[in-house]
């Protein structure tokens, strides 16, 4: 509410109540729009982080279709993420001694560099 007061005060100085109300309304809309924009931005950043994690995790676990899993999660949101987490190969991820990327401990070769 305090953000609306300067616009109203400027309009009141000129003696125009309608202009003061309009200024408050515009500033209020701008404030709400700004808050919504920040929330949308944060949601997009979190979604991008999850999509990249799914693609990297699927690649590290030796799945050939890691991009398809990322697209599935992108379009189906939490349901797709739940499906991925429940259906991915289970096991520990360890660093590859050759390339340093993570790979599934039980896999015979690294999905990144192809070495054993």
PyMOL commands that set and color helices and strands:
alter all, ss='L'
color gray80, all
select helices_A, chain A and resi 2-13+17-60+66-87
alter helices_A, ss='H'
color red, helices_A
select strands_A, chain A and resi 93-95+102-104
alter strands_A, ss='S'
color yellow, strands_A
deselect
rebuild
show_as cartoon
